[in-house]
Amino acid sequence: MNRLGLSPRTMLTNTPATEDILVHGVAAVCDPLGGLYLPETGMLVVSDLHLEKGAAFARRGMMLPPYDTIATLNILAAVIARYDPKIVVSLGDNFHDRRGSEFLPADLRAMILDMARGRDWIWINGNHDPDGTTDLPGISIDELVYGGLVFRHEPSLISGKGEVAGHLHPSATVRRREKYVRRPCFATDGHRLLMPAFGVLTGGLDLNHKAMQGIFDRQALVAHLLGRDRIYSVRYGNLLA
């Protein structure tokens, strides 16, 4: 099972209800598994995988179950199988620390090699892994400008138009059937988009958090929440504070 409560078989066989959006005029598809697909360029974008987080904590004497990387890679494999992208872009904090890719076990490294076969793979450097990856396919860069958009790890407060970024792990809360539900989300005002964190051991930062101030035009902001098999799109004004 994974952060959405779905088995790998269910992820591969279910047909999800995605959400078609525009980011600065570029068509994009929000997938409930947490990936953003750009059909015009055949690009799949994910963010904040935080691979080997459990191993990073173990190196510091804090023991966590060591299954986060395989679970995250299973979800990534499912979303890649769904879209068969030409390009995969991972928007930083790909590994939880600088040494994560260096010590990645051989079987997990083989999974990434298999997913990358026949496609371009781009690792955007993040604050957790600023030095890039070790012995993995693709290239590591700080920023990518491609297909009318700019892809970076941390959102810019100077110029955000056409930006797709990660780092802040956006989430939002809604009331559904007398219950409060908090979910990771894609957050966009139509000009820039923040990606949900993809890793299974990642937390979330509410869109009302002070770190989100100044990033969006909140009058136009929409949260596209990740559900078990669909995206739930809610305007910012209808979210719970």
ChimeraX commands (.cxc) that place a marker at each C-alpha (Angstrom):
marker #1 position 0.00,0.00,0.00 radius 0.5
marker #1 position 1.07,3.64,-0.41 radius 0.5
marker #1 position 0.20,7.13,0.78 radius 0.5
marker #1 position -3.10,6.95,-1.15 radius 0.5
marker #1 position -4.05,3.56,0.32 radius 0.5
marker #1 position -3.69,1.83,-3.06 radius 0.5
marker #1 position -1.79,-1.32,-3.98 radius 0.5
marker #1 position 0.61,-1.30,-6.99 radius 0.5
marker #1 position -1.87,-3.46,-8.94 radius 0.5
marker #1 position -4.72,-0.99,-8.27 radius 0.5
marker #1 position -2.53,1.93,-9.32 radius 0.5
marker #1 position -1.80,0.30,-12.65 radius 0.5
marker #1 position -5.32,-0.95,-13.46 radius 0.5
marker #1 position -7.56,1.86,-12.22 radius 0.5
marker #1 position -8.42,4.66,-14.61 radius 0.5
marker #1 position -8.27,7.83,-12.49 radius 0.5
marker #1 position -10.26,11.02,-12.87 radius 0.5
marker #1 position -7.55,13.52,-13.71 radius 0.5
marker #1 position -7.91,17.31,-13.97 radius 0.5
marker #1 position -6.95,19.27,-17.09 radius 0.5
marker #1 position -5.57,22.73,-16.35 radius 0.5
marker #1 position -3.56,25.52,-17.93 radius 0.5
marker #1 position -0.33,26.85,-16.44 radius 0.5
marker #1 position 0.63,30.11,-18.11 radius 0.5
marker #1 position -1.16,28.92,-21.25 radius 0.5
marker #1 position 0.43,25.46,-21.27 radius 0.5
marker #1 position -1.90,22.46,-21.05 radius 0.5
marker #1 position -1.28,20.15,-18.09 radius 0.5
marker #1 position -2.90,17.12,-16.50 radius 0.5
marker #1 position -2.99,16.73,-12.70 radius 0.5
marker #1 position -2.89,13.04,-11.77 radius 0.5
marker #1 position -4.13,11.68,-8.42 radius 0.5
marker #1 position -0.82,9.85,-7.96 radius 0.5
marker #1 position 0.90,13.24,-7.72 radius 0.5
marker #1 position 2.43,13.63,-11.18 radius 0.5
marker #1 position 1.87,16.48,-13.63 radius 0.5
marker #1 position 1.76,15.49,-17.30 radius 0.5
marker #1 position 2.36,18.02,-20.08 radius 0.5
marker #1 position 0.96,16.47,-23.28 radius 0.5
marker #1 position 2.44,19.03,-25.68 radius 0.5
marker #1 position 5.99,18.05,-24.75 radius 0.5
marker #1 position 5.39,14.53,-23.45 radius 0.5
marker #1 position 6.86,15.55,-20.09 radius 0.5
marker #1 position 6.02,14.08,-16.69 radius 0.5
marker #1 position 6.88,16.21,-13.65 radius 0.5
marker #1 position 7.14,14.99,-10.07 radius 0.5
marker #1 position 8.58,16.73,-7.03 radius 0.5
marker #1 position 10.11,16.09,-3.63 radius 0.5
marker #1 position 10.58,12.33,-3.85 radius 0.5
marker #1 position 12.79,12.42,-0.74 radius 0.5
marker #1 position 14.14,8.98,-1.62 radius 0.5
marker #1 position 16.10,7.18,1.10 radius 0.5
marker #1 position 14.62,9.32,3.86 radius 0.5
marker #1 position 14.46,6.33,6.17 radius 0.5
marker #1 position 18.12,5.54,5.45 radius 0.5
marker #1 position 19.10,9.17,6.07 radius 0.5
marker #1 position 17.44,9.09,9.49 radius 0.5
marker #1 position 19.08,5.74,10.26 radius 0.5
marker #1 position 22.51,7.23,9.59 radius 0.5
marker #1 position 21.66,9.74,12.32 radius 0.5
marker #1 position 20.56,7.06,14.78 radius 0.5
marker #1 position 16.80,7.54,14.27 radius 0.5
marker #1 position 15.24,4.31,13.07 radius 0.5
marker #1 position 12.35,4.45,10.59 radius 0.5
marker #1 position 10.88,1.56,8.57 radius 0.5
marker #1 position 13.19,1.22,5.52 radius 0.5
marker #1 position 10.43,0.89,2.94 radius 0.5
marker #1 position 9.84,4.47,1.86 radius 0.5
marker #1 position 12.01,4.36,-1.26 radius 0.5
marker #1 position 10.47,1.21,-2.73 radius 0.5
marker #1 position 6.97,2.53,-2.02 radius 0.5
marker #1 position 7.71,5.89,-3.68 radius 0.5
marker #1 position 9.34,4.22,-6.69 radius 0.5
marker #1 position 6.33,1.91,-7.11 radius 0.5
marker #1 position 4.06,4.95,-7.35 radius 0.5
marker #1 position 6.46,6.61,-9.77 radius 0.5
marker #1 position 6.55,3.48,-11.93 radius 0.5
marker #1 position 2.74,3.46,-12.03 radius 0.5
marker #1 position 2.42,7.06,-13.18 radius 0.5
marker #1 position 5.18,6.54,-15.78 radius 0.5
marker #1 position 3.35,3.47,-17.08 radius 0.5
marker #1 position 0.17,5.52,-17.33 radius 0.5
marker #1 position 1.61,8.29,-19.54 radius 0.5
marker #1 position 4.75,6.76,-21.10 radius 0.5
marker #1 position 6.44,10.19,-21.09 radius 0.5
marker #1 position 9.33,11.21,-23.32 radius 0.5
marker #1 position 10.84,13.28,-20.51 radius 0.5
marker #1 position 10.73,12.91,-16.73 radius 0.5
marker #1 position 11.59,15.91,-14.56 radius 0.5
marker #1 position 12.01,15.52,-10.81 radius 0.5
marker #1 position 11.85,18.93,-9.13 radius 0.5
marker #1 position 14.44,18.67,-6.40 radius 0.5
marker #1 position 14.79,17.02,-3.01 radius 0.5
marker #1 position 15.00,13.89,-5.09 radius 0.5
marker #1 position 16.92,12.32,-2.21 radius 0.5
marker #1 position 16.56,13.27,1.42 radius 0.5
marker #1 position 20.23,14.12,1.83 radius 0.5
marker #1 position 23.45,14.56,-0.14 radius 0.5
marker #1 position 24.49,10.90,0.24 radius 0.5
marker #1 position 21.19,9.23,-0.60 radius 0.5
marker #1 position 21.89,8.45,-4.24 radius 0.5
marker #1 position 25.46,7.33,-3.46 radius 0.5
marker #1 position 24.26,4.63,-1.06 radius 0.5
marker #1 position 21.10,3.67,-2.96 radius 0.5
marker #1 position 20.79,-0.16,-2.92 radius 0.5
marker #1 position 21.43,-1.89,-6.24 radius 0.5
marker #1 position 17.89,-3.22,-6.65 radius 0.5
marker #1 position 16.39,0.26,-6.21 radius 0.5
marker #1 position 18.96,1.76,-8.55 radius 0.5
marker #1 position 17.93,-0.86,-11.11 radius 0.5
marker #1 position 14.30,0.24,-10.79 radius 0.5
marker #1 position 15.24,3.82,-11.70 radius 0.5
marker #1 position 17.41,2.62,-14.58 radius 0.5
marker #1 position 14.47,0.61,-15.92 radius 0.5
marker #1 position 12.04,3.55,-15.64 radius 0.5
marker #1 position 14.51,5.88,-17.39 radius 0.5
marker #1 position 15.22,3.57,-20.30 radius 0.5
marker #1 position 14.23,5.18,-23.62 radius 0.5
marker #1 position 13.42,8.60,-22.18 radius 0.5
marker #1 position 15.21,11.75,-21.01 radius 0.5
marker #1 position 15.51,12.12,-17.24 radius 0.5
marker #1 position 16.25,15.43,-15.52 radius 0.5
marker #1 position 17.00,15.81,-11.82 radius 0.5
marker #1 position 16.51,19.37,-10.57 radius 0.5
marker #1 position 18.77,20.05,-7.59 radius 0.5
marker #1 position 17.01,20.78,-4.30 radius 0.5
marker #1 position 17.99,22.14,-0.91 radius 0.5
marker #1 position 18.30,18.59,0.48 radius 0.5
marker #1 position 20.41,17.35,-2.46 radius 0.5
marker #1 position 22.17,20.38,-3.99 radius 0.5
marker #1 position 25.05,18.32,-5.43 radius 0.5
marker #1 position 22.92,16.24,-7.79 radius 0.5
marker #1 position 22.77,12.45,-8.10 radius 0.5
marker #1 position 25.45,9.75,-8.23 radius 0.5
marker #1 position 25.50,6.97,-10.85 radius 0.5
marker #1 position 21.91,7.46,-11.97 radius 0.5
marker #1 position 20.58,8.09,-15.48 radius 0.5
marker #1 position 19.92,11.60,-16.73 radius 0.5
marker #1 position 21.37,14.97,-15.82 radius 0.5
marker #1 position 21.31,17.14,-12.69 radius 0.5
marker #1 position 20.71,20.88,-13.11 radius 0.5
marker #1 position 19.51,23.79,-10.99 radius 0.5
marker #1 position 16.74,24.96,-13.31 radius 0.5
marker #1 position 15.09,24.00,-16.59 radius 0.5
marker #1 position 13.37,26.29,-19.09 radius 0.5
marker #1 position 11.39,24.22,-21.57 radius 0.5
marker #1 position 8.09,24.28,-23.46 radius 0.5
marker #1 position 7.08,27.75,-22.27 radius 0.5
marker #1 position 7.60,27.00,-18.57 radius 0.5
marker #1 position 10.42,27.21,-16.02 radius 0.5
marker #1 position 10.99,24.28,-13.68 radius 0.5
marker #1 position 12.82,24.83,-10.39 radius 0.5
marker #1 position 12.81,23.48,-6.86 radius 0.5
marker #1 position 12.00,26.56,-4.80 radius 0.5
marker #1 position 9.36,29.04,-5.99 radius 0.5
marker #1 position 10.67,32.49,-6.86 radius 0.5
marker #1 position 9.22,35.60,-5.20 radius 0.5
marker #1 position 10.67,37.75,-7.98 radius 0.5
marker #1 position 9.19,36.23,-11.11 radius 0.5
marker #1 position 6.74,33.37,-10.88 radius 0.5
marker #1 position 4.89,33.53,-14.19 radius 0.5
marker #1 position 5.19,30.25,-16.01 radius 0.5
marker #1 position 6.84,28.60,-13.02 radius 0.5
marker #1 position 6.42,25.00,-11.87 radius 0.5
marker #1 position 8.08,24.45,-8.50 radius 0.5
marker #1 position 8.09,22.19,-5.46 radius 0.5
marker #1 position 9.75,22.54,-2.05 radius 0.5
marker #1 position 6.75,23.71,0.00 radius 0.5
marker #1 position 4.71,20.46,-0.14 radius 0.5
marker #1 position 1.32,22.23,-0.54 radius 0.5
marker #1 position -1.75,20.72,1.10 radius 0.5
marker #1 position -5.29,21.87,1.77 radius 0.5
marker #1 position -8.22,20.98,4.01 radius 0.5
marker #1 position -11.87,20.57,3.03 radius 0.5
marker #1 position -14.99,19.40,4.82 radius 0.5
marker #1 position -16.53,16.30,3.27 radius 0.5
marker #1 position -19.46,14.31,4.70 radius 0.5
marker #1 position -19.13,15.97,8.10 radius 0.5
marker #1 position -15.41,15.14,8.22 radius 0.5
marker #1 position -12.33,17.29,7.74 radius 0.5
marker #1 position -10.06,15.94,5.06 radius 0.5
marker #1 position -6.51,17.23,4.53 radius 0.5
marker #1 position -4.76,16.19,1.34 radius 0.5
marker #1 position -1.65,17.06,-0.68 radius 0.5
marker #1 position -2.51,19.22,-3.64 radius 0.5
marker #1 position -1.40,20.89,-6.83 radius 0.5
marker #1 position -1.80,24.62,-6.20 radius 0.5
marker #1 position -2.10,27.09,-9.07 radius 0.5
marker #1 position -3.46,30.52,-9.87 radius 0.5
marker #1 position -3.10,29.86,-13.59 radius 0.5
marker #1 position 0.31,31.51,-13.90 radius 0.5
marker #1 position 2.44,29.35,-11.59 radius 0.5
marker #1 position 2.02,25.93,-10.03 radius 0.5
marker #1 position 3.32,24.32,-6.86 radius 0.5
marker #1 position 3.65,20.56,-6.98 radius 0.5
marker #1 position 2.56,18.21,-4.19 radius 0.5
marker #1 position 5.32,16.21,-2.52 radius 0.5
marker #1 position 5.58,12.79,-4.16 radius 0.5
marker #1 position 7.49,10.88,-1.49 radius 0.5
marker #1 position 5.52,8.64,0.87 radius 0.5
marker #1 position 7.22,9.99,4.02 radius 0.5
marker #1 position 6.75,13.66,3.20 radius 0.5
marker #1 position 4.48,15.99,5.14 radius 0.5
marker #1 position 2.47,18.92,3.84 radius 0.5
marker #1 position 2.29,22.66,4.33 radius 0.5
marker #1 position -1.17,24.23,4.31 radius 0.5
marker #1 position -1.88,26.86,1.68 radius 0.5
marker #1 position -2.69,29.28,4.52 radius 0.5
marker #1 position 0.81,28.94,5.98 radius 0.5
marker #1 position 2.90,32.12,6.06 radius 0.5
marker #1 position 5.48,30.48,3.76 radius 0.5
marker #1 position 2.84,30.59,1.00 radius 0.5
marker #1 position 2.34,34.35,1.27 radius 0.5
marker #1 position 3.13,36.34,-1.86 radius 0.5
marker #1 position 3.33,33.30,-4.12 radius 0.5
marker #1 position -0.17,33.26,-5.58 radius 0.5
marker #1 position -2.98,35.55,-6.62 radius 0.5
marker #1 position -5.34,34.09,-4.05 radius 0.5
marker #1 position -8.41,35.36,-5.88 radius 0.5
marker #1 position -7.51,32.96,-8.70 radius 0.5
marker #1 position -5.90,30.20,-6.60 radius 0.5
marker #1 position -7.28,26.67,-6.93 radius 0.5
marker #1 position -6.18,23.61,-4.97 radius 0.5
marker #1 position -6.33,20.35,-6.89 radius 0.5
marker #1 position -6.40,17.82,-4.05 radius 0.5
marker #1 position -5.15,14.25,-4.48 radius 0.5
marker #1 position -7.88,11.68,-3.86 radius 0.5
marker #1 position -7.75,7.88,-3.97 radius 0.5
marker #1 position -8.74,7.77,-7.63 radius 0.5
marker #1 position -9.52,11.34,-8.66 radius 0.5
marker #1 position -8.58,14.98,-8.29 radius 0.5
marker #1 position -10.82,17.27,-6.23 radius 0.5
marker #1 position -10.54,20.88,-7.38 radius 0.5
marker #1 position -11.49,23.53,-4.80 radius 0.5
marker #1 position -11.12,27.30,-5.00 radius 0.5
marker #1 position -8.97,28.84,-2.28 radius 0.5
marker #1 position -11.91,30.76,-0.81 radius 0.5
marker #1 position -13.77,27.50,-0.19 radius 0.5
marker #1 position -10.95,25.81,1.68 radius 0.5
marker #1 position -10.90,25.56,5.47 radius 0.5
marker #1 position -8.48,27.87,7.23 radius 0.5
marker link #1:1,2 radius 0.2
marker link #1:2,3 radius 0.2
marker link #1:3,4 radius 0.2
marker link #1:4,5 radius 0.2
marker link #1:5,6 radius 0.2
marker link #1:6,7 radius 0.2
marker link #1:7,8 radius 0.2
marker link #1:8,9 radius 0.2
marker link #1:9,10 radius 0.2
marker link #1:10,11 radius 0.2
marker link #1:11,12 radius 0.2
marker link #1:12,13 radius 0.2
marker link #1:13,14 radius 0.2
marker link #1:14,15 radius 0.2
marker link #1:15,16 radius 0.2
marker link #1:16,17 radius 0.2
marker link #1:17,18 radius 0.2
marker link #1:18,19 radius 0.2
marker link #1:19,20 radius 0.2
marker link #1:20,21 radius 0.2
marker link #1:21,22 radius 0.2
marker link #1:22,23 radius 0.2
marker link #1:23,24 radius 0.2
marker link #1:24,25 radius 0.2
marker link #1:25,26 radius 0.2
marker link #1:26,27 radius 0.2
marker link #1:27,28 radius 0.2
marker link #1:28,29 radius 0.2
marker link #1:29,30 radius 0.2
marker link #1:30,31 radius 0.2
marker link #1:31,32 radius 0.2
marker link #1:32,33 radius 0.2
marker link #1:33,34 radius 0.2
marker link #1:34,35 radius 0.2
marker link #1:35,36 radius 0.2
marker link #1:36,37 radius 0.2
marker link #1:37,38 radius 0.2
marker link #1:38,39 radius 0.2
marker link #1:39,40 radius 0.2
marker link #1:40,41 radius 0.2
marker link #1:41,42 radius 0.2
marker link #1:42,43 radius 0.2
marker link #1:43,44 radius 0.2
marker link #1:44,45 radius 0.2
marker link #1:45,46 radius 0.2
marker link #1:46,47 radius 0.2
marker link #1:47,48 radius 0.2
marker link #1:48,49 radius 0.2
marker link #1:49,50 radius 0.2
marker link #1:50,51 radius 0.2
marker link #1:51,52 radius 0.2
marker link #1:52,53 radius 0.2
marker link #1:53,54 radius 0.2
marker link #1:54,55 radius 0.2
marker link #1:55,56 radius 0.2
marker link #1:56,57 radius 0.2
marker link #1:57,58 radius 0.2
marker link #1:58,59 radius 0.2
marker link #1:59,60 radius 0.2
marker link #1:60,61 radius 0.2
marker link #1:61,62 radius 0.2
marker link #1:62,63 radius 0.2
marker link #1:63,64 radius 0.2
marker link #1:64,65 radius 0.2
marker link #1:65,66 radius 0.2
marker link #1:66,67 radius 0.2
marker link #1:67,68 radius 0.2
marker link #1:68,69 radius 0.2
marker link #1:69,70 radius 0.2
marker link #1:70,71 radius 0.2
marker link #1:71,72 radius 0.2
marker link #1:72,73 radius 0.2
marker link #1:73,74 radius 0.2
marker link #1:74,75 radius 0.2
marker link #1:75,76 radius 0.2
marker link #1:76,77 radius 0.2
marker link #1:77,78 radius 0.2
marker link #1:78,79 radius 0.2
marker link #1:79,80 radius 0.2
marker link #1:80,81 radius 0.2
marker link #1:81,82 radius 0.2
marker link #1:82,83 radius 0.2
marker link #1:83,84 radius 0.2
marker link #1:84,85 radius 0.2
marker link #1:85,86 radius 0.2
marker link #1:86,87 radius 0.2
marker link #1:87,88 radius 0.2
marker link #1:88,89 radius 0.2
marker link #1:89,90 radius 0.2
marker link #1:90,91 radius 0.2
marker link #1:91,92 radius 0.2
marker link #1:92,93 radius 0.2
marker link #1:93,94 radius 0.2
marker link #1:94,95 radius 0.2
marker link #1:95,96 radius 0.2
marker link #1:96,97 radius 0.2
marker link #1:97,98 radius 0.2
marker link #1:98,99 radius 0.2
marker link #1:99,100 radius 0.2
marker link #1:100,101 radius 0.2
marker link #1:101,102 radius 0.2
marker link #1:102,103 radius 0.2
marker link #1:103,104 radius 0.2
marker link #1:104,105 radius 0.2
marker link #1:105,106 radius 0.2
marker link #1:106,107 radius 0.2
marker link #1:107,108 radius 0.2
marker link #1:108,109 radius 0.2
marker link #1:109,110 radius 0.2
marker link #1:110,111 radius 0.2
marker link #1:111,112 radius 0.2
marker link #1:112,113 radius 0.2
marker link #1:113,114 radius 0.2
marker link #1:114,115 radius 0.2
marker link #1:115,116 radius 0.2
marker link #1:116,117 radius 0.2
marker link #1:117,118 radius 0.2
marker link #1:118,119 radius 0.2
marker link #1:119,120 radius 0.2
marker link #1:120,121 radius 0.2
marker link #1:121,122 radius 0.2
marker link #1:122,123 radius 0.2
marker link #1:123,124 radius 0.2
marker link #1:124,125 radius 0.2
marker link #1:125,126 radius 0.2
marker link #1:126,127 radius 0.2
marker link #1:127,128 radius 0.2
marker link #1:128,129 radius 0.2
marker link #1:129,130 radius 0.2
marker link #1:130,131 radius 0.2
marker link #1:131,132 radius 0.2
marker link #1:132,133 radius 0.2
marker link #1:133,134 radius 0.2
marker link #1:134,135 radius 0.2
marker link #1:135,136 radius 0.2
marker link #1:136,137 radius 0.2
marker link #1:137,138 radius 0.2
marker link #1:138,139 radius 0.2
marker link #1:139,140 radius 0.2
marker link #1:140,141 radius 0.2
marker link #1:141,142 radius 0.2
marker link #1:142,143 radius 0.2
marker link #1:143,144 radius 0.2
marker link #1:144,145 radius 0.2
marker link #1:145,146 radius 0.2
marker link #1:146,147 radius 0.2
marker link #1:147,148 radius 0.2
marker link #1:148,149 radius 0.2
marker link #1:149,150 radius 0.2
marker link #1:150,151 radius 0.2
marker link #1:151,152 radius 0.2
marker link #1:152,153 radius 0.2
marker link #1:153,154 radius 0.2
marker link #1:154,155 radius 0.2
marker link #1:155,156 radius 0.2
marker link #1:156,157 radius 0.2
marker link #1:157,158 radius 0.2
marker link #1:158,159 radius 0.2
marker link #1:159,160 radius 0.2
marker link #1:160,161 radius 0.2
marker link #1:161,162 radius 0.2
marker link #1:162,163 radius 0.2
marker link #1:163,164 radius 0.2
marker link #1:164,165 radius 0.2
marker link #1:165,166 radius 0.2
marker link #1:166,167 radius 0.2
marker link #1:167,168 radius 0.2
marker link #1:168,169 radius 0.2
marker link #1:169,170 radius 0.2
marker link #1:170,171 radius 0.2
marker link #1:171,172 radius 0.2
marker link #1:172,173 radius 0.2
marker link #1:173,174 radius 0.2
marker link #1:174,175 radius 0.2
marker link #1:175,176 radius 0.2
marker link #1:176,177 radius 0.2
marker link #1:177,178 radius 0.2
marker link #1:178,179 radius 0.2
marker link #1:179,180 radius 0.2
marker link #1:180,181 radius 0.2
marker link #1:181,182 radius 0.2
marker link #1:182,183 radius 0.2
marker link #1:183,184 radius 0.2
marker link #1:184,185 radius 0.2
marker link #1:185,186 radius 0.2
marker link #1:186,187 radius 0.2
marker link #1:187,188 radius 0.2
marker link #1:188,189 radius 0.2
marker link #1:189,190 radius 0.2
marker link #1:190,191 radius 0.2
marker link #1:191,192 radius 0.2
marker link #1:192,193 radius 0.2
marker link #1:193,194 radius 0.2
marker link #1:194,195 radius 0.2
marker link #1:195,196 radius 0.2
marker link #1:196,197 radius 0.2
marker link #1:197,198 radius 0.2
marker link #1:198,199 radius 0.2
marker link #1:199,200 radius 0.2
marker link #1:200,201 radius 0.2
marker link #1:201,202 radius 0.2
marker link #1:202,203 radius 0.2
marker link #1:203,204 radius 0.2
marker link #1:204,205 radius 0.2
marker link #1:205,206 radius 0.2
marker link #1:206,207 radius 0.2
marker link #1:207,208 radius 0.2
marker link #1:208,209 radius 0.2
marker link #1:209,210 radius 0.2
marker link #1:210,211 radius 0.2
marker link #1:211,212 radius 0.2
marker link #1:212,213 radius 0.2
marker link #1:213,214 radius 0.2
marker link #1:214,215 radius 0.2
marker link #1:215,216 radius 0.2
marker link #1:216,217 radius 0.2
marker link #1:217,218 radius 0.2
marker link #1:218,219 radius 0.2
marker link #1:219,220 radius 0.2
marker link #1:220,221 radius 0.2
marker link #1:221,222 radius 0.2
marker link #1:222,223 radius 0.2
marker link #1:223,224 radius 0.2
marker link #1:224,225 radius 0.2
marker link #1:225,226 radius 0.2
marker link #1:226,227 radius 0.2
marker link #1:227,228 radius 0.2
marker link #1:228,229 radius 0.2
marker link #1:229,230 radius 0.2
marker link #1:230,231 radius 0.2
marker link #1:231,232 radius 0.2
marker link #1:232,233 radius 0.2
marker link #1:233,234 radius 0.2
marker link #1:234,235 radius 0.2
marker link #1:235,236 radius 0.2
marker link #1:236,237 radius 0.2
marker link #1:237,238 radius 0.2
marker link #1:238,239 radius 0.2
marker link #1:239,240 radius 0.2
marker link #1:240,241 radius 0.2
view
